Amino acid sequence: MITKLAIALATVLLANTCNSGKGLQETLLIKENKVPCTGVGPMECMQVRHEQDSTWTLFYDSIEGFDFEPGYTYKLRVAVTKVDNPPADASALRYKLVKVLEKTPATTATPAPVPDGDRTNPWRFIAARRWALIQLNGKTLTAPSDMWIEFDPNNMKIHGNGGCNLLSGAYESSDTTITFQQVVSTRKACIEQEANERESAFLRLLDSHTYRFDVADQTLNLYDSGKIILMFGMQEKPVDPTRQ
């Protein structure tokens, strides 16, 4: 699958890698636990970051030759190669383990998952997570996207990313419905026309709309007339929400 990390790697690869004669190489840090995530379907993702970054990113791909063991943090050297003409649901980059540089027992406990009982208070559960768009007006996105929203129940605000632009707005909610209001975004043009159209549709479906909602396992579903209009996959919420 094409991941946010893969896209980032494609743009900063020369700055972060070295050439060993066998292709470009990258140093990745791996967190001690996997977390639920949603790509084409429900799955568990490793959490990774570069040494210079502070925010963990969900990693939807696999690293050939690497066996993840929960409870340990890793520092890996991996070879990164470009895949020519990948399938629509596959990554444009392939990762292969070169060397395990460090394997260290985690010094902090893995955060416990939110108890199922918290689902009786849906907004407590929803506000604790980032929600990445996986279905737009009946069309399932072929790969995890950079389109997401987060909720701030203290101020009744949302913020997020439409894929190319940051977005923000207000909302009103009940136990079963949500109304989005005054949704605005920055005005940077997307590089690809398809991304422009997808982002515009996303913003139109948010602004001044009321939806019935439910939380089903790892997805937040927004309905209109019994049809799912927007489906979001659950992700870990970054500690610093200003980091994209």
QUIZIZI-V364039 format. One record per pair of residues at least 24 apart in sequence whose C-alpha atoms are under 7 Angstrom apart, sorted by the first residue. I is the first residue (numbers start at 1). J is the second residue. Records with the same first field share a line. If there is no record, write none. Layout:
# QUIZIZI-V364039
I: J, J
This chain:
# QUIZIZI-V364039
1: 60, 61, 89, 90, 91, 143
2: 90, 91, 92, 143, 144
3: 59, 60, 144
4: 145, 146
5: 57, 59
6: 93
23: 79, 80, 81
24: 79, 80, 81
25: 77, 78, 79, 80
26: 77, 78, 79, 80
27: 75, 76, 77, 78
28: 75, 76, 77
29: 74, 75, 76
30: 73, 74, 75
31: 73, 74
32: 70, 71, 72, 73, 106
33: 70, 71, 110
37: 233, 234, 235
38: 233, 234
39: 143, 144
40: 142, 143
55: 238
63: 95, 96, 97
64: 95, 96, 97
65: 96, 97
66: 97
71: 105, 106
72: 103, 104, 105, 106
73: 103, 104, 105, 106
74: 102, 103, 104
75: 100, 101, 102, 103
76: 100, 101, 102
77: 101
88: 142
89: 142, 143
127: 151, 152, 153
128: 237
129: 234, 235, 236, 237
130: 234, 235, 236, 237
131: 232, 233, 234, 235
132: 232, 233, 234, 235
133: 231, 232, 233
134: 231, 232, 233
135: 230, 231, 232
136: 229, 230, 231
137: 229, 230
138: 228, 229
162: 199, 202
163: 199
164: 188, 190
176: 212, 213
177: 210, 211, 212, 213
178: 210, 211, 212
179: 208, 209, 210, 211
180: 206, 207, 208, 209, 210
181: 207, 208
182: 207, 208
183: 207
